[in-house]
Amino acid sequence: MSSIAARPLQGVRYLPSGANIMDNLEFRQRRLAFRAWHRGTREADLMIGGFADAHAASWGIAEIDWFEALLDEQDVDIMAWAIGKATPPERLEGPQMAAMRRLDYIARSMR
């Protein structure tokens, strides 16, 4: 007798036995992209999601760790740091925050 739980899901890629899912770079990048684009307001989605779209493909573990920490912060704080209205905590300051401050990753629509 076969149960649904005993059968592998179609189209789902499994990690090698013993692998830690949080060490899988591709998984973490996809998870961060989703979190970046589902913040709760359109403005935050555009700013944070646009930043992830523009930069995440080139990130390694350290950059992903930084972005995960950033996503744990409140949107209003992230946006204030990005536009220079507030100073981010020292643990978030650095080259990635400088890249976020450039705001050259947000596509503008002239409607």
C-alpha positions in Angstrom: 0.0 0.0 0.0 1.5 3.3 -1.0 0.8 6.6 0.7 1.1 10.1 -0.7 3.7 11.0 1.9 5.9 8.1 0.8 6.1 9.2 -2.8 8.4 12.0 -3.9 6.8 15.2 -5.2 7.0 15.8 -8.9 9.3 18.6 -9.9 10.7 19.1 -6.4 14.5 19.0 -6.2 15.8 17.5 -3.0 19.1 18.3 -1.3 21.7 15.5 -0.9 21.3 13.4 2.2 22.7 15.3 5.2 22.8 18.7 3.5 21.6 21.7 5.5 18.9 23.6 3.6 20.2 26.9 5.0 23.6 26.2 3.4 22.0 25.9 -0.1 22.8 29.2 -1.8 20.2 28.9 -4.5 17.4 28.1 -2.0 18.4 31.1 0.2 18.5 33.4 -2.8 15.0 32.3 -3.9 13.7 32.7 -0.3 15.2 36.1 0.0 13.7 37.2 -3.3 10.3 36.2 -2.2 10.7 38.0 1.2 12.0 41.1 -0.5 9.0 41.3 -2.9 6.3 40.6 -0.2 6.9 43.3 2.3 3.4 44.7 2.7 3.6 48.0 0.8 4.3 48.7 -2.8 7.0 51.2 -2.0 8.9 48.7 0.2 8.4 46.0 -2.4 9.9 48.2 -5.1 12.8 49.4 -3.0 13.8 46.1 -1.3 12.7 43.8 -4.0 14.3 45.9 -6.7 17.6 45.8 -4.7 17.4 42.0 -4.4 16.7 41.6 -8.1 19.6 43.8 -9.1 22.2 42.3 -6.7 21.3 38.9 -5.3 22.5 36.8 -8.1 26.1 37.9 -7.3 25.9 37.4 -3.6 27.8 34.9 -1.6 27.1 33.7 1.9 28.2 36.9 3.7 26.0 39.1 1.5 23.0 36.8 1.9 23.5 36.8 5.7 23.5 40.6 5.6 20.3 40.8 3.5 18.5 38.2 5.8 19.4 40.5 8.8 18.2 43.5 6.8 14.8 41.8 6.0 14.3 41.2 9.7 14.1 45.0 10.2 11.0 47.2 9.8 10.3 48.5 6.3 10.1 52.1 7.4 13.6 51.8 8.9 15.1 50.1 5.8 13.6 52.8 3.6 14.8 55.6 5.9 18.4 54.1 5.8 18.2 53.7 2.0 17.2 57.3 1.3 19.6 58.7 4.0 17.0 60.0 6.4 18.3 57.8 9.2 21.6 56.0 10.1 21.5 52.2 10.0 22.9 50.2 12.9 26.6 49.6 12.6 26.0 45.9 11.9 24.1 46.8 8.7 26.5 49.5 7.5 28.9 48.7 4.7 29.2 48.2 1.0 25.7 46.7 0.6 24.0 49.5 2.4 26.0 51.9 0.2 24.7 50.1 -2.8 21.1 50.3 -1.5 21.5 54.1 -0.9 22.3 54.6 -4.6 18.7 53.7 -5.5 19.8 53.1 -9.1 18.1 49.7 -9.1 14.5 50.9 -9.0 12.9 51.0 -12.4 10.8 54.1 -12.9 7.6 54.1 -14.9 6.4 57.3 -16.5 2.6 57.0 -16.5 
